[in-house]
Amino acid sequence: MKGSYVKGKELTADNYLTIPVTVTKAGEYTFYATTTNGYSFFVSGTFLNTGSYTIQAKGQGIPVAAQTDNIVINANGVDVTCTPPVTVNVQTDIATYTMVCSTISVYGTYLKGVALTQSNNITINVNVSAPGSYIITTTPANGVVFAATGVFSSTGINSVTLIGSGIPTVNENFEVTITSNTVTGNAVCTAQIPITLPAMTYAVIGADNVYSWHPNNIRAKAFNSSSFGPSGKVKMVSFNNLWNTNNSTTATNNLNGAIKPDVVLYYSFGLTPNAGLATALNNYVNSGGVLIYGTADNDASGANTILNGIFGESNAQQQIAGTGSTDDNVYPINSLQNDPIINGPFGNTGGEILG
């Protein structure tokens, strides 16, 4: 049973009955689902083949009374008995209320491809001026929807919990719009759904010392759970080290293997790149991998090996050493407010210096 049913409110396209059927002989069909309360459901058509199907019987009419109705189903002239019986809860007259958007809270973990449960919900306070039934829902977005129906029996502030359903289809946060059926007008609020990224791995290429992504120094500070984790600035299930090496052959073999890291951290101090490694990195990047590469001091040829292997370019030049008040080669970062790298979860680097 889909949709909300309110006394005196005409059914719409959102009100329908889903019926699973098993067809043993192809042909025409007619389904009726009736009540004694002013509304019913109907669908007809033709099954071209045998097999399992789900059909939708569209609702029509206006519920007369607020009550629980038993649905009587008839298929091709034969009454169908369902266990348990199919029922519809018709709610009382619509309440007069307003949503308090500032009180919205979103609960639960949201992962792409994982179905929502009762723990995935949105709470919001509403201010009721006249008791009655309510319907508060979100417009469908990226595979999910949140909904709550019920009756406000008292005036004043009431808390409502919208239960989520569906399966997220994206790997980034998104906004949902909350609407209500209050007779004072459809008030609208918005809520942000925080997507948690799946478990990911990273690999380290280069000398594993204080000049690189050392496990007890830079790496430990950069990749701890407060930065990347279920409650981190970047919400994800986990971010774990897959492998480390300062041997180009091992790195090449690992990159060409079946299990690939999501991110490769390559600091070329202690491991000068060769053509084979550049080819492996080119294949890795072009298949969707993320490479963060840092050159060693005074190694334009190594940088050009990587640039040529991935981009077909060889424009790297020897760095200019800073002396006194002269800086090494440094470059200002553009102030692009909507760029997720420049202005990301750890802050805005626009206007800062890249060296």
Secondary structure, 3 states (H helix, E strand, C coil): CECCCECCCCCCCCCEEEEEEEECCCEEEEEEEECCCCEEEEEEEEECCCEEEEEEEEEEECCCCCCEEECEEEECCEEECCCCCCEEECECCECEEEEEEEEEEEECCECCCCCCCCCCEEEEEEEEEECEEEEEEECCECCEEEEEEEEECCCEEEEEEEEEEECCCCCCCEEEEEEECCCCCCCEEEEEECECECCEEEEEECCCCCCCCCCCCHHHHHCCCCCEECCCCEEECCEEEEEEECCHHHHHHHHCCCCCCCEEEEECCCCCCCHHHHHHHHHHHHCCCEEEEECCCCCHHHHHHHHHHHHCCCCCCCCCCCCCCCCCCCEECCCCCCCCCCEECCEECCCCEEC
